[in-house]
Amino acid sequence: MSYHVLVVEDDAVTRSKLAGYFQNEGYCVSEAESGAEMRDILGCNEIDLVMLDINLPGEDGLMLTRELRSQSDIGIILVTGRTDSIDRIVGLEMGADDYVTKPFELRELLVRVKNLLWRMSAAKGDFYSEVSGKQNENLVRFGDWVFDIQRRALSNDGDPVKLTKAEYELLVALSSHPNQVLSRERILNMISHRVDAPNDRTIDVLIRRMRAKMEFDPKNPQIFVTVHGEGYMFAGD
């Protein structure tokens, strides 16, 4: 299938470069230079993934990320010239799936796009059909949740729940050590090869996001438990 990608970038040269490259790779590509144009295109097209520049005129890309995430599970990759890790952390907290920093290699961006689209496709698939009636060491079951590690798929009572790359790796790390307290440093060591410029705040952001997705009451977590002064513990039954 041909995925539809939307490039939101105010710089015409960069926008044209990205659009041309992904068209040559077989993608359907739309272009927008502002948040207003982005909304118009999203309203008229089925878009699979948005490549969104943080530094847009008029509207901040981080706010647009939060707006997009509040409305859908569309794939979001931030493209930014900012080097401050706080901007990247805030972008993830707003709901972005991934980010690249300018100047970037087009091949690297292509790999990130392919990986994100694959994960989104896998999350939508009916992964129960392959494991029904069989024991599978890659399945983690707790409560109404099923986490298929190999297929990177999480579901709640049969309904798929989308995970970003970092969220998936966090869940693998914690669920692989149930009822064990893991320090932030240890968790970082498990996922940092996938996270640019990680720090303790990265883990706290990811935990908050996972609680929002998975906890019945995020303010009173029963799955991702904080052990004050030590770290976090996976307490799923």
Secondary structure as GFF3:
##gff-version 3
##sequence-region A 1 237
A	DSSP	beta_strand	4	8	.	.	.	ID=ss1
A	DSSP	alpha_helix	12	24	.	.	.	ID=ss2
A	DSSP	beta_strand	28	32	.	.	.	ID=ss3
A	DSSP	alpha_helix	35	44	.	.	.	ID=ss4
A	DSSP	beta_strand	49	53	.	.	.	ID=ss5
A	DSSP	alpha_helix	61	71	.	.	.	ID=ss6
A	DSSP	beta_strand	75	80	.	.	.	ID=ss7
A	DSSP	alpha_helix	85	94	.	.	.	ID=ss8
A	DSSP	beta_strand	98	101	.	.	.	ID=ss9
A	DSSP	alpha_helix	106	124	.	.	.	ID=ss10
A	DSSP	three_ten_helix	127	130	.	.	.	ID=ss11
A	DSSP	beta_strand	139	142	.	.	.	ID=ss12
A	DSSP	beta_strand	145	148	.	.	.	ID=ss13
A	DSSP	beta_strand	153	156	.	.	.	ID=ss14
A	DSSP	beta_strand	159	161	.	.	.	ID=ss15
A	DSSP	alpha_helix	165	175	.	.	.	ID=ss16
A	DSSP	beta_strand	181	182	.	.	.	ID=ss17
A	DSSP	alpha_helix	184	191	.	.	.	ID=ss18
A	DSSP	three_ten_helix	192	194	.	.	.	ID=ss19
A	DSSP	alpha_helix	200	214	.	.	.	ID=ss20
A	DSSP	beta_strand	224	227	.	.	.	ID=ss21
A	DSSP	beta_strand	231	234	.	.	.	ID=ss22
###
